Amino acid sequence: METLAIVLGILVLFFGSIAAVTALVVVKTKRAIGRAAPQAKRAVEDVGIKARSLTRGGVHGRVAALRSEVRGALAASRRVLEAGAPSDPQLVEALGLLARLDSHAVELDAELRLLEREPDTSRVESRFTHAKERGERIVHLASSLRWAAQDRQHRFTDDDLARLGEECEAEAGALRHWAPAAVEADPLRKP
């Protein structure tokens, strides 16, 4: 009887462990999918916008092209700033500015999305001029942040390389100027 109770206890523990591990895997998988889904959705939208900018003619194609350009400039700037932010605290401030710029871009993107679907071409044309100016300003500002971050990184790299070069030259000079080692006194040797 005791053996049966032990076997049943082991089976309950075994199946309970399997259930717990399965639940943990399901929860972790849902979290991973939840984090990846917005990025995947954004990538699909970007491809669709790019395709519309290439395949549609007229003002509707220009609207899609502007959406693609704004999104691309912001994404490129974000990648550069996020890559450098861990080693450069000033880039964290630039990321804050980019986030504010991104909020303006979201508003513009919503407006451009509506213009893309507007069937009245003259109405789209009249509103597109103002939207294009805003889009070009956003692209310029995002690009300026990106270029400044890249210039800053190159400057730090160049400065570090110059210092390293000076140190290497100094060490090479020290290695070339050696003094003969003092001859050790040999007790058997006569002076």
Contacts in CASP RR format, 6 or more apart in sequence:
PFRMAT RR
TARGET T0000
AUTHOR 0000-0000-0000
METHOD contacts of the structure
MODEL  1
METLAIVLGILVLFFGSIAAVTALVVVKTKRAIGRAAPQAKRAVEDVGIK
ARSLTRGGVHGRVAALRSEVRGALAASRRVLEAGAPSDPQLVEALGLLAR
LDSHAVELDAELRLLEREPDTSRVESRFTHAKERGERIVHLASSLRWAAQ
DRQHRFTDDDLARLGEECEAEAGALRHWAPAAVEADPLRKP
46 68 0 8 1.000
46 71 0 8 1.000
46 72 0 8 1.000
49 64 0 8 1.000
49 67 0 8 1.000
49 68 0 8 1.000
49 71 0 8 1.000
50 64 0 8 1.000
50 68 0 8 1.000
52 60 0 8 1.000
52 61 0 8 1.000
52 64 0 8 1.000
52 116 0 8 1.000
53 61 0 8 1.000
53 62 0 8 1.000
53 64 0 8 1.000
53 65 0 8 1.000
53 67 0 8 1.000
53 68 0 8 1.000
56 64 0 8 1.000
58 121 0 8 1.000
59 121 0 8 1.000
59 124 0 8 1.000
59 125 0 8 1.000
59 128 0 8 1.000
60 115 0 8 1.000
60 116 0 8 1.000
60 121 0 8 1.000
60 124 0 8 1.000
61 116 0 8 1.000
62 128 0 8 1.000
62 132 0 8 1.000
63 112 0 8 1.000
63 115 0 8 1.000
63 116 0 8 1.000
63 124 0 8 1.000
63 128 0 8 1.000
63 131 0 8 1.000
64 116 0 8 1.000
66 112 0 8 1.000
66 128 0 8 1.000
66 131 0 8 1.000
66 132 0 8 1.000
66 135 0 8 1.000
67 109 0 8 1.000
67 112 0 8 1.000
67 113 0 8 1.000
67 116 0 8 1.000
69 135 0 8 1.000
69 139 0 8 1.000
70 105 0 8 1.000
70 108 0 8 1.000
70 109 0 8 1.000
70 135 0 8 1.000
70 138 0 8 1.000
70 139 0 8 1.000
71 105 0 8 1.000
71 109 0 8 1.000
73 138 0 8 1.000
73 139 0 8 1.000
73 142 0 8 1.000
73 143 0 8 1.000
73 146 0 8 1.000
74 98 0 8 1.000
74 101 0 8 1.000
74 102 0 8 1.000
74 105 0 8 1.000
74 138 0 8 1.000
74 142 0 8 1.000
76 142 0 8 1.000
76 143 0 8 1.000
76 146 0 8 1.000
77 98 0 8 1.000
77 142 0 8 1.000
77 143 0 8 1.000
77 145 0 8 1.000
77 146 0 8 1.000
77 149 0 8 1.000
78 95 0 8 1.000
78 98 0 8 1.000
78 102 0 8 1.000
80 146 0 8 1.000
80 149 0 8 1.000
80 150 0 8 1.000
81 91 0 8 1.000
81 94 0 8 1.000
81 95 0 8 1.000
81 98 0 8 1.000
81 145 0 8 1.000
81 146 0 8 1.000
81 149 0 8 1.000
82 95 0 8 1.000
84 91 0 8 1.000
84 149 0 8 1.000
84 153 0 8 1.000
85 91 0 8 1.000
85 92 0 8 1.000
85 95 0 8 1.000
88 152 0 8 1.000
88 153 0 8 1.000
88 156 0 8 1.000
90 152 0 8 1.000
91 149 0 8 1.000
91 152 0 8 1.000
94 145 0 8 1.000
94 148 0 8 1.000
94 149 0 8 1.000
97 145 0 8 1.000
98 142 0 8 1.000
98 145 0 8 1.000
101 138 0 8 1.000
101 141 0 8 1.000
101 142 0 8 1.000
101 145 0 8 1.000
104 134 0 8 1.000
104 138 0 8 1.000
105 135 0 8 1.000
105 138 0 8 1.000
105 142 0 8 1.000
108 131 0 8 1.000
108 134 0 8 1.000
108 135 0 8 1.000
108 138 0 8 1.000
111 127 0 8 1.000
111 131 0 8 1.000
112 131 0 8 1.000
115 124 0 8 1.000
115 127 0 8 1.000
115 128 0 8 1.000
115 131 0 8 1.000
118 124 0 8 1.000
END
